[in-house]
Amino acid sequence: MKYYLIAGEPSGDSLGGRLMQALKQKDPNAEFIGIGGDNMQEQGLKSLFDISELAVMGIAEVIPSIPRILKRIKQTVAEIERTKPDAVITIDSWSFCARIHKKIRALKLGIPQIHYVAPQVWAWKKRRARTMYKYIDLLLTLFPNEPKYFTPYHLDTVFVGHPVIESAIVNNSSNGLFKKEHNIEENKRIMLILPGSRHNEVQRLLPDFMEAAKIVQRKFTDIVFVIPTVSTVAKRVKQMVRNYALPVIIVEGQDERSKAFCDSSVAVAASGTVALELAIINVPHIIAYKVPKLTEILARCFLHIKFVNLTNLLLNRLVVPELLQQECNPKNIASYVIKFLTDAGEYQHQKQGFEEARIMLGFGRQTPSENAAQAIINKINALK
């Protein structure tokens, strides 16, 4: 089969890469076209354009990008109409992907339309759940509580599990390898700094994260700082880090990232899937995040959630500290990092929650990507 896949940002690209692997196992002659980043391109996808153009977050930031995004939507729909794939599979980024699905449906091409990762209707825009069935044939969800929001509106919805549990990070048994390859003494501890995969996130968060690292280093001389990053923002990260006289190692690629995660002692991260990855492998961490004031005001009006961290949302209680807006500052970040490095009780509290999250997400059963691939193939066959 010929699959047209669309991932609008690095987290979706990661899911897409693993989905492509699973589809190839079930369909060795599968062909992939569409839009994706490094992970999907490693699996054989030739991307129509660079996905960094779509990786924009926050209402205030999106507005200036609207003309470019509308142009890309038109270009994508035209290519789908020209190539006539056996299925269109969009991954996350529902605001962008919904517009593509609507235009494809209007063209009446008869192509199965599938979306992977449910929009967070439990947080905002609940009305989306009532209309998605008009534009897609199958919705694949990452969390077990999500299908109930969509099935009452006649949308075929399948919980497949969260692919974070099958990533190289989770299955990697190379403890100590990162330190060895980067000539880091065994008794040294690694602090991961994860400022996000979007340019605006890195610009806002990395200075605070680095200033916090300076405070931590003054207390612990055995700390090495590692920043796993992605190609979309690697250049910016390297330029910004030059301003700090700290022992920082910057790495790119999934393999290096996996090894760094396995050898880390603590982490500070932007909110997102990366925090769930840290939880799955028992790395004590905090979430620190801030957005422009206008975006904050609008978010407070529309968002209806107690937490922003995925682990906290899943467990419905605070397991991972959340430092948001004014609370996201070097002093607060450093304070939590120091606490995790000195208080075993804090780590044990997190570890208990992490174990619950792993069970809820399907850890130990068939992989989520295999589940997703099988559900996609079943839907395509059912619609033939």
SULPEJO-V659343 format. One record per backbone hydrogen bond with DSSP energy under -1.0 kcal/mol. CO is the residue of the C=O (numbers start at 1). NH is the residue of the N-H. E is the energy in kcal/mol with one decimal. If there is no record, write none. Layout:
co:CO nh:NH e:E
co:CO nh:NH e:E
//
This chain:
co:1 nh:31 e:-2.8
co:2 nh:86 e:-2.7
co:2 nh:87 e:-1.0
co:3 nh:33 e:-2.4
co:4 nh:89 e:-3.1
co:5 nh:35 e:-2.7
co:6 nh:91 e:-2.7
co:9 nh:13 e:-2.2
co:10 nh:14 e:-2.1
co:11 nh:15 e:-1.6
co:12 nh:16 e:-2.7
co:13 nh:17 e:-2.4
co:14 nh:18 e:-1.6
co:15 nh:19 e:-2.3
co:16 nh:20 e:-2.5
co:17 nh:21 e:-1.7
co:18 nh:22 e:-2.1
co:19 nh:23 e:-2.5
co:20 nh:24 e:-2.3
co:21 nh:25 e:-1.6
co:22 nh:26 e:-1.3
co:23 nh:27 e:-2.2
co:27 nh:30 e:-2.4
co:31 nh:3 e:-3.2
co:33 nh:5 e:-2.6
co:34 nh:48 e:-2.0
co:35 nh:7 e:-2.2
co:37 nh:41 e:-2.4
co:38 nh:42 e:-2.1
co:40 nh:45 e:-2.0
co:41 nh:44 e:-1.5
co:50 nh:53 e:-1.7
co:51 nh:54 e:-1.8
co:54 nh:56 e:-2.5
co:58 nh:62 e:-2.1
co:59 nh:63 e:-1.5
co:62 nh:65 e:-1.5
co:63 nh:66 e:-1.4
co:65 nh:69 e:-2.3
co:66 nh:70 e:-2.8
co:67 nh:71 e:-1.8
co:68 nh:72 e:-1.9
co:69 nh:73 e:-2.3
co:70 nh:74 e:-2.1
co:71 nh:75 e:-2.1
co:72 nh:76 e:-2.5
co:73 nh:77 e:-2.5
co:74 nh:78 e:-1.9
co:75 nh:79 e:-1.8
co:76 nh:80 e:-2.2
co:77 nh:81 e:-2.3
co:78 nh:82 e:-1.8
co:79 nh:83 e:-2.8
co:80 nh:84 e:-2.0
co:87 nh:4 e:-2.7
co:88 nh:114 e:-2.9
co:89 nh:6 e:-2.2
co:90 nh:116 e:-3.0
co:93 nh:97 e:-2.6
co:94 nh:98 e:-3.3
co:96 nh:100 e:-1.1
co:97 nh:101 e:-2.6
co:98 nh:102 e:-2.4
co:99 nh:103 e:-1.7
co:100 nh:104 e:-2.4
co:101 nh:105 e:-2.6
co:102 nh:106 e:-2.0
co:103 nh:107 e:-1.2
co:105 nh:108 e:-1.2
co:112 nh:88 e:-2.5
co:113 nh:137 e:-3.5
co:113 nh:138 e:-1.2
co:114 nh:90 e:-2.6
co:115 nh:140 e:-2.6
co:116 nh:92 e:-2.7
co:119 nh:121 e:-2.6
co:120 nh:123 e:-1.9
co:120 nh:124 e:-1.9
co:123 nh:304 e:-2.5
co:125 nh:128 e:-1.8
co:126 nh:129 e:-1.4
co:127 nh:130 e:-1.1
co:128 nh:131 e:-1.3
co:128 nh:132 e:-1.6
co:131 nh:134 e:-1.7
co:132 nh:135 e:-1.8
co:132 nh:136 e:-1.8
co:138 nh:115 e:-2.5
co:139 nh:158 e:-2.6
co:140 nh:117 e:-3.0
co:141 nh:160 e:-2.4
co:143 nh:146 e:-1.6
co:146 nh:149 e:-2.1
co:147 nh:150 e:-1.8
co:147 nh:151 e:-2.7
co:150 nh:153 e:-1.9
co:151 nh:154 e:-1.7
co:156 nh:139 e:-2.5
co:158 nh:141 e:-2.6
co:162 nh:165 e:-2.0
co:163 nh:166 e:-1.7
co:167 nh:171 e:-2.0
co:168 nh:172 e:-1.2
co:174 nh:177 e:-2.3
co:176 nh:180 e:-1.9
co:177 nh:181 e:-2.8
co:178 nh:182 e:-1.8
co:179 nh:184 e:-3.2
co:180 nh:183 e:-1.2
co:185 nh:188 e:-1.8
co:189 nh:224 e:-2.8
co:190 nh:265 e:-2.9
co:190 nh:266 e:-1.3
co:191 nh:226 e:-2.2
co:192 nh:268 e:-2.0
co:194 nh:270 e:-2.3
co:198 nh:202 e:-2.4
co:199 nh:203 e:-2.4
co:200 nh:204 e:-1.6
co:201 nh:205 e:-3.1
co:202 nh:206 e:-1.8
co:205 nh:209 e:-2.3
co:206 nh:210 e:-2.8
co:207 nh:211 e:-2.2
co:208 nh:212 e:-2.2
co:209 nh:213 e:-1.8
co:210 nh:214 e:-1.7
co:211 nh:215 e:-1.4
co:212 nh:216 e:-2.4
co:213 nh:217 e:-2.6
co:214 nh:218 e:-1.3
co:216 nh:220 e:-2.4
co:222 nh:189 e:-3.3
co:224 nh:191 e:-2.6
co:225 nh:249 e:-2.7
co:226 nh:193 e:-2.6
co:227 nh:251 e:-1.8
co:230 nh:233 e:-1.5
co:230 nh:234 e:-1.3
co:233 nh:237 e:-2.5
co:234 nh:238 e:-2.5
co:235 nh:239 e:-2.0
co:236 nh:240 e:-2.3
co:237 nh:241 e:-2.3
co:238 nh:242 e:-1.0
co:240 nh:243 e:-1.3
co:241 nh:244 e:-2.1
co:244 nh:246 e:-1.8
co:246 nh:248 e:-1.8
co:247 nh:225 e:-2.2
co:249 nh:227 e:-2.8
co:251 nh:229 e:-2.8
co:253 nh:257 e:-2.1
co:254 nh:258 e:-2.6
co:255 nh:259 e:-2.1
co:256 nh:260 e:-2.3
co:257 nh:261 e:-2.5
co:258 nh:262 e:-2.2
co:259 nh:263 e:-1.3
co:261 nh:264 e:-1.2
co:266 nh:192 e:-2.7
co:267 nh:286 e:-1.5
co:268 nh:194 e:-2.5
co:269 nh:288 e:-2.3
co:272 nh:275 e:-1.2
co:273 nh:277 e:-1.8
co:274 nh:278 e:-2.0
co:275 nh:279 e:-1.8
co:276 nh:280 e:-2.2
co:277 nh:281 e:-1.4
co:278 nh:283 e:-2.6
co:279 nh:282 e:-1.4
co:284 nh:267 e:-1.4
co:286 nh:269 e:-2.1
co:287 nh:323 e:-3.4
co:289 nh:325 e:-2.1
co:292 nh:296 e:-2.3
co:293 nh:297 e:-2.5
co:294 nh:298 e:-2.4
co:295 nh:299 e:-2.5
co:296 nh:300 e:-2.3
co:297 nh:301 e:-1.2
co:298 nh:302 e:-1.6
co:299 nh:303 e:-3.3
co:309 nh:313 e:-2.4
co:310 nh:314 e:-2.5
co:311 nh:315 e:-2.2
co:312 nh:316 e:-1.5
co:312 nh:317 e:-1.3
co:321 nh:287 e:-2.7
co:323 nh:289 e:-2.5
co:324 nh:327 e:-2.1
co:325 nh:328 e:-1.6
co:327 nh:329 e:-1.6
co:329 nh:333 e:-2.4
co:330 nh:334 e:-2.7
co:331 nh:335 e:-1.9
co:332 nh:336 e:-1.9
co:333 nh:337 e:-2.2
co:334 nh:338 e:-2.7
co:335 nh:339 e:-1.8
co:336 nh:340 e:-2.4
co:337 nh:341 e:-1.7
co:339 nh:343 e:-2.5
co:343 nh:347 e:-1.1
co:344 nh:348 e:-2.2
co:345 nh:349 e:-1.8
co:346 nh:350 e:-1.7
co:347 nh:351 e:-2.8
co:348 nh:352 e:-1.9
co:349 nh:353 e:-1.3
co:350 nh:354 e:-2.5
co:351 nh:355 e:-2.0
co:352 nh:356 e:-1.5
co:353 nh:357 e:-2.1
co:354 nh:358 e:-2.2
co:355 nh:359 e:-1.8
co:356 nh:360 e:-2.1
co:357 nh:361 e:-1.8
co:358 nh:363 e:-2.4
co:359 nh:362 e:-1.3
co:361 nh:162 e:-1.0
co:362 nh:365 e:-1.7
co:367 nh:371 e:-2.3
co:368 nh:372 e:-2.9
co:369 nh:373 e:-2.7
co:370 nh:374 e:-2.3
co:371 nh:375 e:-2.3
co:372 nh:376 e:-2.2
co:373 nh:377 e:-2.4
co:374 nh:378 e:-2.6
co:375 nh:379 e:-2.0
co:376 nh:380 e:-2.5
co:377 nh:381 e:-2.4
co:378 nh:382 e:-2.1
co:379 nh:383 e:-1.6
//
